[in-house]
Amino acid sequence: MDYSDEQFPDSEPPRSPRHRWGLNFFSGVFFVGTLIFVYYAVAIYQDPMADYNLFPPPATAVPPVIPTITPSPTSTATATPEPTATATPLFSSTPTEGIPTETSTPTVAYTPFMILLPTKTPGLEATQGPVDSPYPFAVVQGSPSTLPYNVMVPEVGCAWLGVGGNVEDQTGAPILGLRVQVYGSFHGHVKAEMSITGSVQRYGGAGYEIQLDDIPSYTYQTLWVQLYNQAGTAVSEKVFITTSENCDENLIIINFQQLR
């Protein structure tokens, strides 16, 4: 029997070139992927803690390495003691060789003082009559003294605190135009007030008056009164005063008299 090709065709038809190209491409991709996987596996095996390992092994604490201390051989040499420094007094009556002798200077003791307040001159708080003084004026006998201010101004009463007085020459005549200055600290504040002799004549022909406050209060020698001429030169000592919270003592009288 004659069997032709038409009766028994080939079991597998021939493949087209496009089909073969696709098989080759996927085979190549599989081969390259295999190589990459093998390289990745080898790299992780060599360094399991690498950043690219998605499943790193758990970290284990590494025990600290404690170095072994090897004792050094002890030197048998005897240590020579260092010389001990001997303290030499800075100021000594016996000169020391090589050290210049210094003469001790007395230590100046710090004396607390209040800023803007002059040092009080002893003996002038209540000078009785003319005294030997480098100034041409001094407080007269009985000054300072105190009075209730309502004696001078009855309508004011106790709502006042201040200083008043008169200035005379050697014959008792009033001296006009001198400046009376009150200065110092008044309850922690600087007080600087002035008056001109002859401006308030209820104290005399050369009377003056300086108000310190509108209410009596106590201070102890933190204020002083001094007399100045028209040129601004002091012509009397500083007279320190004490004020009172008593209404019967809210006016301090200080009279000055010319000595020469």
Order of alpha helices (4+ residues) and beta strands (2+ residues): alpha-beta-beta-beta-beta-beta-beta-beta-beta-beta-beta-beta
